């Protein structure tokens, strides 16, 4: 049965979806290519992805959860992350970063600021760690413990 223009109606049976997808990809690559900087950022973000890591969820942030104190200046930012039985308490100041892994355990900690991790930190016998360099911009913590890898949510300092 023909339509008013005398053309046969399209029934979809003869459509090759793989060919259509290839042609659309080619058209998008020519007409709207992905900028090289964006492609590099995506590759770097994927490099930070750790498939075996447990995500430590932010459960307390003094910026949003604490009651402000009148007249207080340079108040440290307090953060608490939870991943299963592991808790990570962090204090951010202009002088650096301090934290503690609970229950106390040996851990190697990396402050992630992009594709390159900062200098590795180690916990003491009480699970405490410090860094004299405060994180700037987006950051996350990667903890390597005897039980596996834990990565915190990304935050902006």
Phi, psi and omega in degrees: 000130182265154174273188185294338179272358180085009180266151177285139178292150180278125181255354175084349182290329185270003182282126176263103185295325179295319178294318178299315179298317179298318180292321178294320176298317180295317179296318179295321179296327181277313187277329183214070183291153177288127179299144183301323181295319179293320178298318180295319178297319179296318179296317180294321178296320178294326179297332179280346183290129180242106187298330183269357185284144170268140181272126176269116184278138177288119181249345176211133174222117184298338178294323183251335187257342184265157176274124182294147178258127182296132176083354181284134178236154181050045179286131179294149176270126181254133180230145174227130179240146177231136172217099182064237181273354184264132175240139177235117175259134183227140174238122179254129175226175176293339181271348179151207186227135174230149179199176178211137176262129179235138354298151182306130180201162177286132180208148171255130187239135176241134174268112182272128179234008186154209183292338180255128176280152177287185178300136181292142177249154177234149177275155174269192182296338181264004180083012183271150177214154179218155174219131180283351182253113179287142178292144177238137180075199180295139178208161173212164177247138174244120180251130175249110180247177177295339181267353180138200183249135177235132178237131180280166171300156175277137178227163173254127182291000000 
